[in-house]
Amino acid sequence: MENGRKNFWSADPEKVGTDSKIEKIPAEGLSIKERAVYSSFSMLKDAPLFGPREGNPYNDALGTLKSAKLIPAGTVTYNASHPLRLLFRITGTAAKMVFQSVSFYLIMSVHIFLLTMYYKVGNNHTRSDSTSIESGWPFLRSGTYAGFLGVLTSFCLVFQMTQCYNRFFEQYKACIGAINCAFAFDTALRSLFDDHKFEGSGQIRLELHENALYREHELGHISERSLDRLDGLFGALSAAIATVYEHADMPVPFAVYHLLNIMALGFLMILSYTQVFSSYFYSIIPMFLTVYCTLGIRELANALADPFGSDDTDIPVLDYVSGLHHTCDQLMTIWTVPKPQKGEV
């Protein structure tokens, strides 16, 4: 208290202690615009913008779903200034996807089997494209087969990754757009149906939905301009949600996925054969890296193209919804704007 006045924007000022994160705001001496700016700053001050919010009752239910691996664990944050340390991190990387892929183990097994048969069973020796050795093994020149196909496969996989990355962020922006519109809608309701506007305004605010807006307009509680504003926010919210559904209903065309999959697996199979002749068993190392990178691009592109699921790279939509729900609950029930004094503008 200052000068004996209740100067907190809270439903119960007596319960707001000095350690509260709710900012002290004088009820007198500020214009309506100044109060609005002060209120917005107060709700953001000391808020954990880049981490889980404390005291959110909805996080308990999310924790159960995350433990069961039914939803993403959350956005993976990292410090890019420590690249060597991050090499040994598996969670949230393509390594986890590759090592869970049957294709990886199939191709590496074929390569190791061919190496064993060529060197240990057939007692053959290493050879290059220019070596002339009679052998019962068909010799494929790496430049003719794996070379051209490798360049084509690399170009197509990078193109697929780029398109899927763009698709991922289009869906992410649609999710964030829906959240921003929902918050703006609730903020507008909070300002238009404040507890001091008219009798029962607080209860109406809590029960209000789209159809009720026109009823409140007819009763004279909100102006036509305010109705248009709320309608616009609601329409933008619906459009953002519709964008998410449209992407989900239309995945990457199967023909594109099928062709790229055949191209990648065909290239790796040919490579697993051509690399047998030139490097003895040491070819396992470059073969491992080639298979890992090629399949990693394929698996990561597939995950980014469909970011709504339980993968580590998926968008944590329920985390966003939980935070928005908690914020809107507080916005609708805790904050109470003092009734403007006569003469305020």
C-alpha positions as CSV (number, residue, x, y, z in Angstrom):
1,M,0.0,0.0,0.0
2,E,1.1,3.5,-0.7
3,N,-0.6,6.5,0.9
4,G,-3.3,4.1,2.2
5,R,-4.6,3.3,-1.2
6,K,-5.1,-0.1,-2.8
7,N,-3.0,0.2,-5.8
8,F,-2.8,-3.3,-7.2
9,W,-4.6,-4.5,-10.3
10,S,-5.8,-7.7,-8.7
11,A,-9.1,-9.2,-7.7
12,D,-7.9,-9.4,-4.1
13,P,-5.2,-6.8,-3.4
14,E,-4.8,-7.8,0.2
15,K,-3.5,-11.2,-0.9
16,V,-0.8,-9.8,-3.2
17,G,2.5,-9.8,-1.3
18,T,5.8,-8.1,-2.0
19,D,7.2,-11.2,-3.6
20,S,4.4,-11.5,-6.1
21,K,5.2,-11.2,-9.8
22,I,2.2,-9.0,-10.3
23,E,3.4,-5.5,-10.8
24,K,2.3,-2.6,-8.6
25,I,0.2,-0.3,-10.6
26,P,-1.4,3.0,-9.3
27,A,-5.1,3.0,-9.7
28,E,-5.1,6.8,-10.0
29,G,-3.0,9.2,-12.0
30,L,-2.8,7.1,-15.2
31,S,-4.8,7.4,-18.4
32,I,-6.6,4.3,-19.8
33,K,-3.9,4.0,-22.5
34,E,-1.1,4.1,-19.9
35,R,-2.9,1.5,-17.8
36,A,-3.1,-0.8,-20.8
37,V,0.6,-0.5,-21.6
38,Y,1.5,-1.0,-17.9
39,S,-0.7,-4.0,-17.7
40,S,0.9,-5.7,-20.8
41,F,4.3,-5.1,-19.4
42,S,3.3,-6.5,-16.0
43,M,2.0,-9.7,-17.4
44,L,5.3,-10.3,-19.2
45,K,7.7,-9.1,-16.5
46,D,9.7,-12.0,-15.0
47,A,7.8,-14.5,-17.2
48,P,9.8,-17.5,-18.4
49,L,9.3,-16.8,-22.1
50,F,11.7,-19.6,-23.2
51,G,10.9,-22.4,-20.7
52,P,8.0,-24.1,-18.9
53,R,5.9,-21.7,-16.8
54,E,5.7,-22.3,-13.1
55,G,2.5,-23.1,-11.5
56,N,0.7,-24.3,-14.6
57,P,-1.8,-26.9,-13.5
58,Y,-2.1,-28.4,-17.0
59,N,1.6,-29.5,-17.0
60,D,0.9,-32.5,-14.8
61,A,-1.3,-34.1,-17.5
62,L,1.3,-33.3,-20.2
63,G,4.0,-35.0,-18.1
64,T,2.1,-38.3,-18.1
65,L,1.7,-38.1,-21.9
66,K,5.4,-37.3,-22.4
67,S,6.5,-40.2,-20.1
68,A,4.4,-42.5,-22.2
69,K,6.0,-41.0,-25.4
70,L,2.6,-40.1,-26.8
71,I,3.6,-36.5,-27.4
72,P,6.9,-34.7,-28.0
73,A,9.0,-34.0,-25.0
74,G,9.3,-30.4,-26.0
75,T,11.5,-28.1,-28.1
76,V,15.1,-29.2,-28.0
77,T,17.3,-26.2,-27.0
78,Y,21.0,-26.2,-27.4
79,N,24.1,-24.0,-27.4
80,A,25.6,-24.0,-30.9
81,S,28.9,-22.7,-29.5
82,H,29.8,-26.3,-28.3
83,P,29.6,-28.4,-31.5
84,L,32.0,-31.1,-30.3
85,R,30.0,-31.7,-27.1
86,L,26.8,-31.9,-29.0
87,L,28.1,-34.6,-31.2
88,F,27.5,-37.1,-28.5
89,R,23.9,-36.1,-28.0
90,I,21.4,-38.5,-29.5
91,T,18.0,-37.1,-28.4
92,G,16.4,-34.8,-30.9
93,T,18.8,-35.8,-33.7
94,A,18.7,-37.7,-36.9
95,A,20.9,-40.4,-35.3
96,K,18.0,-41.8,-33.4
97,M,15.9,-42.0,-36.5
98,V,18.7,-43.7,-38.6
99,F,19.5,-46.2,-35.9
100,Q,15.8,-47.2,-35.7
101,S,15.7,-47.7,-39.5
102,V,15.7,-51.2,-40.9
103,S,17.3,-49.8,-44.1
104,F,20.5,-48.8,-42.2
105,Y,21.2,-52.3,-40.8
106,L,20.2,-53.9,-44.1
107,I,22.7,-51.9,-46.2
108,M,25.5,-52.2,-43.7
109,S,24.9,-56.0,-43.4
110,V,25.0,-56.4,-47.1
111,H,28.3,-54.5,-47.4
112,I,30.0,-56.4,-44.6
113,F,28.7,-59.7,-46.1
114,L,30.2,-58.8,-49.5
115,L,33.5,-57.8,-47.9
116,T,33.7,-61.1,-46.1
117,M,32.9,-63.2,-49.2
118,Y,35.3,-61.2,-51.4
119,Y,38.4,-61.1,-49.2
120,K,38.0,-64.0,-46.7
121,V,36.1,-66.6,-48.8
122,G,37.3,-65.7,-52.3
123,N,40.8,-64.6,-51.2
124,N,40.7,-61.7,-53.6
125,H,42.8,-58.6,-53.5
126,T,41.9,-54.9,-53.7
127,R,41.5,-53.3,-57.1
128,S,40.7,-50.0,-58.6
129,D,38.9,-48.8,-61.8
130,S,42.2,-49.1,-63.7
131,T,43.2,-52.5,-62.4
132,S,43.0,-55.4,-64.8
133,I,42.4,-58.6,-62.8
134,E,40.5,-61.6,-63.9
135,S,37.8,-62.3,-61.3
136,G,34.5,-64.0,-61.1
137,W,33.0,-60.9,-59.4
138,P,31.4,-58.4,-61.8
139,F,33.4,-55.2,-61.6
140,L,31.4,-51.9,-61.5
141,R,33.3,-48.7,-62.1
142,S,32.4,-46.3,-59.3
143,G,32.5,-43.3,-61.5
144,T,30.0,-44.8,-64.0
145,Y,27.4,-46.1,-61.6
146,A,27.7,-44.8,-58.0
147,G,29.2,-41.4,-59.2
148,F,26.3,-40.2,-61.4
149,L,23.6,-41.8,-59.3
150,G,25.2,-40.3,-56.2
151,V,25.2,-36.8,-57.5
152,L,21.5,-37.1,-58.6
153,T,20.5,-38.7,-55.3
154,S,22.3,-36.0,-53.3
155,F,20.6,-33.2,-55.2
156,C,17.2,-34.7,-54.9
157,L,17.5,-35.4,-51.2
158,V,18.7,-31.9,-50.4
159,F,15.8,-30.5,-52.5
160,Q,13.4,-32.7,-50.5
161,M,14.9,-31.6,-47.2
162,T,14.6,-27.9,-48.2
163,Q,10.9,-28.3,-49.2
164,C,10.1,-30.3,-46.0
165,Y,11.9,-27.7,-43.9
166,N,9.7,-25.0,-45.4
167,R,6.6,-27.1,-44.9
168,F,7.5,-27.6,-41.3
169,F,7.8,-23.8,-40.6
170,E,4.6,-23.1,-42.5
171,Q,2.8,-25.4,-40.1
172,Y,4.7,-24.0,-37.1
173,K,3.8,-20.4,-38.1
174,A,0.1,-21.5,-38.4
175,C,0.2,-22.9,-34.9
176,I,1.8,-19.8,-33.5
177,G,-0.6,-17.7,-35.4
178,A,-3.5,-19.6,-33.9
179,I,-2.1,-19.1,-30.4
180,N,-1.5,-15.4,-30.9
181,C,-5.0,-14.9,-32.3
182,A,-6.5,-16.8,-29.3
183,F,-4.5,-14.6,-26.9
184,A,-5.5,-11.4,-28.7
185,F,-9.1,-12.5,-28.7
186,D,-9.1,-13.2,-24.9
187,T,-7.3,-9.9,-24.3
188,A,-9.9,-8.0,-26.2
189,L,-12.7,-9.8,-24.3
190,R,-10.9,-8.9,-21.1
191,S,-10.8,-5.2,-22.0
192,L,-14.3,-5.0,-23.4
193,F,-16.0,-7.0,-20.6
194,D,-14.1,-5.8,-17.6
195,D,-15.7,-6.3,-14.2
196,H,-16.6,-2.6,-13.9
197,K,-18.2,-2.2,-17.4
198,F,-21.7,-3.1,-16.4
199,E,-23.5,-5.5,-14.0
200,G,-22.6,-9.1,-14.7
201,S,-19.9,-8.3,-17.2
202,G,-17.4,-10.5,-15.5
203,Q,-19.7,-13.6,-15.7
204,I,-20.5,-12.8,-19.3
205,R,-16.8,-12.6,-20.1
206,L,-16.3,-16.2,-18.8
207,E,-19.2,-17.6,-20.7
208,L,-18.8,-15.7,-23.9
209,H,-18.3,-17.4,-27.3
210,E,-18.7,-16.5,-30.9
211,N,-22.5,-16.5,-31.2
212,A,-22.9,-14.5,-28.0
213,L,-20.9,-11.6,-29.4
214,Y,-23.8,-10.6,-31.6
215,R,-26.2,-10.8,-28.6
216,E,-23.9,-8.5,-26.6
217,H,-23.8,-6.1,-29.5
218,E,-27.5,-6.0,-29.8
219,L,-27.7,-5.3,-26.0
220,G,-25.4,-2.4,-26.5
221,H,-22.6,-3.8,-24.4
222,I,-20.0,-3.6,-27.2
223,S,-19.9,-1.3,-30.2
224,E,-20.0,-2.4,-33.8
225,R,-16.3,-1.6,-34.2
226,S,-15.5,-3.8,-31.2
227,L,-17.6,-6.6,-32.7
228,D,-15.8,-6.4,-36.0
229,R,-12.5,-6.5,-34.1
230,L,-13.4,-9.7,-32.3
231,D,-14.9,-11.2,-35.4
232,G,-11.6,-10.5,-37.2
233,L,-9.5,-12.2,-34.5
234,F,-11.8,-15.2,-34.4
235,G,-11.7,-15.5,-38.2
236,A,-7.9,-15.3,-38.1
237,L,-7.8,-18.0,-35.5
238,S,-10.0,-20.2,-37.6
239,A,-7.9,-19.6,-40.7
240,A,-4.7,-20.6,-38.8
241,I,-6.3,-23.8,-37.6
242,A,-7.6,-24.6,-41.0
243,T,-4.1,-24.2,-42.4
244,V,-2.8,-26.9,-40.1
245,Y,-5.6,-29.2,-41.1
246,E,-4.9,-28.6,-44.8
247,H,-1.3,-29.5,-44.4
248,A,-2.2,-32.6,-42.5
249,D,-4.8,-33.7,-45.1
250,M,-2.3,-33.2,-47.9
251,P,1.1,-34.9,-47.1
252,V,4.1,-35.0,-49.4
253,P,2.8,-36.8,-52.6
254,F,3.5,-40.5,-52.3
255,A,5.0,-40.6,-55.8
256,V,7.7,-38.1,-54.7
257,Y,8.5,-40.1,-51.6
258,H,8.5,-43.4,-53.4
259,L,10.9,-42.2,-56.1
260,L,13.3,-40.6,-53.7
261,N,13.2,-43.7,-51.5
262,I,14.1,-46.0,-54.4
263,M,16.8,-43.6,-55.5
264,A,18.4,-43.4,-52.0
265,L,18.3,-47.2,-51.4
266,G,19.4,-48.1,-54.9
267,F,22.4,-45.7,-54.7
268,L,23.4,-47.2,-51.3
269,M,23.1,-50.8,-52.5
270,I,25.3,-50.1,-55.5
271,L,27.7,-48.3,-53.3
272,S,27.8,-51.2,-50.9
273,Y,29.0,-53.4,-53.7
274,T,31.4,-51.0,-55.5
275,Q,33.2,-50.1,-52.3
276,V,34.1,-53.7,-51.6
277,F,37.0,-53.8,-54.2
278,S,39.1,-50.8,-53.4
279,S,39.5,-50.4,-49.6
280,Y,39.5,-53.8,-48.0
281,F,37.6,-53.8,-44.6
282,Y,38.5,-50.2,-44.1
283,S,35.6,-49.3,-46.4
284,I,33.2,-49.9,-43.5
285,I,34.0,-46.5,-42.1
286,P,33.2,-44.3,-45.2
287,M,30.3,-46.6,-46.0
288,F,28.9,-46.1,-42.5
289,L,29.1,-42.3,-42.8
290,T,27.6,-42.3,-46.3
291,V,24.7,-44.5,-45.2
292,Y,24.2,-42.5,-42.0
293,C,24.1,-39.1,-43.8
294,T,21.9,-40.3,-46.7
295,L,19.3,-42.0,-44.6
296,G,19.5,-39.2,-42.0
297,I,18.5,-36.7,-44.6
298,R,15.7,-38.9,-45.8
299,E,14.4,-39.7,-42.2
300,L,14.7,-36.1,-41.1
301,A,12.9,-34.8,-44.1
302,N,10.0,-37.2,-43.5
303,A,9.8,-36.1,-39.9
304,L,9.7,-32.4,-40.7
305,A,7.1,-32.9,-43.4
306,D,4.6,-34.2,-40.7
307,P,5.4,-32.4,-37.4
308,F,2.4,-33.5,-35.5
309,G,3.1,-36.7,-33.6
310,S,5.5,-38.0,-30.9
311,D,8.9,-37.6,-32.6
312,D,11.6,-35.5,-31.0
313,T,11.4,-33.0,-33.9
314,D,7.7,-32.6,-33.8
315,I,6.0,-29.3,-32.8
316,P,5.0,-29.5,-29.1
317,V,1.5,-28.2,-29.7
318,L,0.1,-29.3,-26.4
319,D,2.9,-27.4,-24.6
320,Y,1.8,-24.2,-26.4
321,V,-1.9,-24.9,-25.7
322,S,-1.1,-25.6,-22.0
323,G,0.8,-22.3,-21.6
324,L,-2.0,-20.4,-23.5
325,H,-4.7,-22.0,-21.4
326,H,-3.0,-21.1,-18.2
327,T,-2.3,-17.5,-19.3
328,C,-5.9,-17.0,-20.5
329,D,-7.2,-18.4,-17.2
330,Q,-5.2,-15.8,-15.3
331,L,-6.2,-13.1,-17.8
332,M,-9.9,-13.8,-17.4
333,T,-10.1,-14.3,-13.6
334,I,-7.2,-12.5,-11.9
335,W,-6.7,-9.2,-13.5
336,T,-9.2,-6.5,-12.8
337,V,-8.9,-3.0,-14.3
338,P,-9.9,-0.2,-11.9
339,K,-12.9,1.7,-13.0
340,P,-11.8,4.8,-15.0
341,Q,-12.2,8.1,-13.1
342,K,-14.2,10.9,-14.5
343,G,-12.2,13.0,-17.0
344,E,-9.7,10.2,-17.9
345,V,-8.9,9.8,-21.6
